[in-house]
Amino acid sequence: MYAISKTAKHIVVCVAMLLSIFAFCALNADAAEETSGTCGENLTWNYDPATKTLYIDGYGEMTEYFIGFPWDGLTIENIVLPDGLTTIAASAFENSIVRSVVIPDSVTIIGNSAFHGCFRLMTVEIGSGVTEIRGEAFRSCNMLESVVIPGNVKIIDFFAFANCEMLNSVTISDGVEVIGDYAFNWCFRLKQAYIGNQVTTIGQKAFEACALKNVVIPESVTTFYMDSFDSCNVLETVTVESVEAIRLIVKESEAELPWGIESLVLDGRTLQQVPCIATDISGITTIMGDTISYVYDSSIWEQALHHRYSTDYGMDGLYHWSECLDCGKNSGNLPHSYSVEVITPATYETTGEGKYFCECGYHYYSIIPVLVPEESEEHIIIEVPVPVYPEEEEAYSFAPATLIIIVCAVVVCFGALLVNAAIVVLIIVLVKKKKNNKKTSE
């Protein structure tokens, strides 16, 4: 009985394991057969196995899935996106598409790695609403041969089209502002790249190891790196219209041009804003056209880096300066600092003549004014007092006092006379009054 029970127990365990395996397979089969679902608040997806086409319907933002999308594992050769779609989520179609995709105008952002590794993707059409192509969005799309980035796109982010092995032509339209670091690096067959006239930034190693032969760096570029075209081994000519790019090239370069190119074309409008590019060195070809450009052979680049200022000053009546022997650029422009060379010395009675000169060589002749005592150390001004004789001094001392005494005496006498007269008048008045009173009483 014990043996039978043990065997039965083993049988039950085995059956349970088999049932679990069958259930797991059934679940996987159901999962593999899932061909529709949701992929956003207002978005649905549907897969047609006959045409191997994935249809997205609805509007709004696509859900960001961090552990895989619901259509992962399906063989997708075509994708149809709706006009109402506004974003393509990060890694949404990574390693899935064969052939082509059209990004509708309603989409504003193509997320990180959205089409990364779609090695069968041959064509992509980017809609007029896209403003940003994020990092690695089309990286390693090996069958992609050409791409046009419309002007509505402002940023082509890092590694956006890196390692696209068959990519041979890129048009970055006017309006694009930033070409990020490594954006097109290791695109071995990229021979043509038009960089739009509103690009402000060309990132580090942006076109590293490409097959470019001719490059134009537009005037709008303000941020530029010396390694932007690193390892572009067949690069022949770089035409630089950007002042900032020229400044960096001049600063970083010594005896050789960057990237090992054969010649550098510098737009004539930029030359006055950078260190001297000598125009009379053997080997330089001047191109005349709507604008003036200068083509420099790499063998003379070292000579063309710096101004060669003349030891003779240029000058006018107020300032002096040094002038470059090659381009005529002025440096310094300092006011004259004069010293005087006496030709005829001045005296206390007559003017002299002097030569006023500056170290730059500018000079003029002028008179030296008549000397005045205060300006001469040879003459000491002595103040001589006016002599005063004793009798004059005594007279001067007592005469005012005597005058005062006389005046006071006159005043006193005159005052006494006035007082006496007043007393006499008063007596007369009183006598008359007394007589009048007596007559009245009688």
Summary of the structure (lengths in Angstrom):
residues: 442
radius of gyration: 53.2
end to end distance: 197.2
largest distance: 197.2
contacts: 1280
relative contact order: 0.04
helix: 25%
strand: 26%
